[in-house]
Amino acid sequence: MAGWLLAGVAMALELDGPRRQGGLLHGEVPPGSEVRFLGHAVPVDEEGRFLLGLGRDAPEQPVITVTAADGSVTRHRLTIETRAYDIQRIDGLPDNQVSPDAETLARIRRDAALVRDARARRLPQRFFDAGWRWPLTGPISGVYGSQRILNGQPRQPHYGIDIARPTGTPVRAPSDGVVTLAEPDLFFSGGTLIVDHGQGLSSSFLHLSEMLVSPGEAIRRGQVIARVGATGRVTGAHLDWRVNWFDQRIDPTLLVPPMQEVRGND
């Protein structure tokens, strides 16, 4: 990490990590400081350590605000690398493939509330200090940030990384954490597991055929926690792995070694 003096005062702020959309930054300030970033009161541990997440569309120059224990306030403006994403436009689809009916929409909203509640149970521990690994290896069939525009209507971007493997393939915990959601049948994502890694950081595992852990259970990096499936709205078996820092969607591939370096290690 590189230290800075902010605004000419003795307030050291250290940051490490990829300063690009989708990146996760590790920071450190003097103990007792408060940090705000992208509208969030950032969890800071007793040693002054914290995380900052840069989502798919993070602004080019976000500001970190640090309030010291003595009440003095300093601000630092980051410069973030923007990214180009794969955008596909598909026209001429029937309306029922683009706009869900009222009953389906109600179910989608109920599912979204379950996911929001699970992500709201944020733990202060730094479970992610255990390090990161791929939850499984295999062909990448979907990339972070891609988006489809159907009949002129933008769909939600793809916020994760898709790994194609047969139904039943073991899924391993990419880092330590605590399970906050294990739902077998959400409309879009099917079997869905969410793990809290601490300080606002969580992983989601979608389209699972089986979940081998339960809400409230502590898990360890490398532990088999689920099995690949083809549940929910999919065309084939795969794992969709997503990472959130609060409402910022992180690119999972920026946390782990390149896939080609670890293929075949499962």
Secondary structure by P-SEA (a helix, b strand, c coil): ccccccccccbbbbbbccccccbbbbbcccccbbbbcccccccccccccbbbbbccccccbbbbbbbcccbbbbbbbbbbbbbbbbbbbbcccccccccccaaaaaaaaaaaaaaaaaaaccccccccccbbbbcccccccccccccccccccccccccbbbbbbcccccccccccccccccccccccccbbbbbbcccccbbbbccccccccccccccccccccbbbbbcccccbbbbbbbbbcccbbbcccccccccccccccc
